[in-house]
Amino acid sequence: MIIILKANTTEAQAKEVLHEIETAGLQPLHMPGVERTVLGALGDERILDALNLEKYPQVEKVKPVLSKYKLVSREIYPQDTVIQLGNTPVGSQQFALMGGPCAIENEEQLLETAQYVKSAGATVLRGGAFKPRTSPYSFQGLGVEGLKIMEQVGKETGLDTITELMDIKDLDDVANHISAIQIGARNMQNYSLLKAVGETQKPILLKRGLSATIEELLLAAEYIVATGNPNVMICERGIRTFETATRNTLDLNAVAYIKEKSHLPVIVDPSHGTGVRNLVSPMAKAGVACGADGLIIECHRRPVESVSDAAQALSPTDFSELLQQLKPFIEASGRTFKPLAAAV
């Protein structure tokens, strides 16, 4: 429920209403604005109705939140959320770029790739220490050793870092070594894991499930925010359809739709969205054009040697060229692109 207070409402009067909401066992929300204050109340709708909050003279209007997802909805928070991923703002007018290999193979490989993506303009280094693989015989990642390598490389290059968390037992290790946590497509509805990262204040990149609807994706984000962590980025990474020409179908409808319905930043992953190296560049441009707040792209120093997702990884030259081509798209979308080298 949303409670809109009158323009001349004082802080003390707002707290009076918040106190009644909390006393009733509901979750109060306080959203002061420039012109007026908006309050929120989450919980049993029967209790909300019984409170009869219209009785307060400072209350102008009370209206229900119609969407199933409350905290991530623009009905409650109309302004865009800006998340601070280390030194990188995500969701602001500055466009965010994340790049790096699918898997962390060794320190030399990650450092060399990190230097390339930094020189191209990326501010966030991506790389997998724990790898969810379809085959049990495929490379599963370096685990904690990979986290330590990424932390060290991040310090050497000045890049913020992001990696995937697959198991609650690894949460402390990931949180201690890495700037942001990725929840992969296979874990989008792993509610125990979502609640666990919700208890941290780490930035979370939540990837859309292989066959998840947009509503299911936003409700997964709601789990994280409702548990106490508002720092969530939504990632459109393609969904599984009947099409076999590409690895997945990158659903750019979802980007524009989520930006309309939710205040959370939206990141597009054209690498997993296509699985085809030559399609990464055009779909990255399309992602920017339809309103994405950033991109996450796979890049490997020598893609032919990659132990994971070689077919979609860009070479350093490809990555650099893509960034140059993206600049007019970023500018046309009303955003700015500030490479790390220029920011330092």
Salt bridges, closest charged atoms under 4 A:
GLU20 OE2 - LYS55 NZ 3.17
ASP44 OD2 - ARG46 NH2 2.77
GLU60 OE1 - ARG36 NH1 2.68
ASP80 OD1 - ARG74 NH2 2.43
GLU105 OE2 - HIS300 NE2 2.97
GLU108 OE2 - ARG301 NH1 3.47
GLU112 OE1 - ARG301 NH1 2.88
GLU112 OE2 - ARG302 NH1 3.96
GLU151 OE2 - LYS155 NZ 3.95
GLU151 OE1 - HIS177 ND1 2.67
ASP170 OD1 - LYS169 NZ 3.45
GLU215 OE1 - LYS68 NZ 3.57
GLU236 OE1 - ARG208 NH1 2.84
ASP251 OD2 - ARG208 NH1 2.86
ASP269 OD2 - LYS207 NZ 2.64
ASP269 OD2 - HIS272 ND1 2.81
ASP293 OD2 - LYS259 NZ 2.84
ASP293 OD1 - ARG335 NH2 2.98
GLU298 OE2 - ARG126 NH2 3.77
GLU298 OE2 - HIS272 NE2 3.36
GLU305 OE2 - ARG302 NE 3.15
ASP309 OD1 - ARG247 NH1 3.23
ASP309 OD2 - HIS272 NE2 3.39
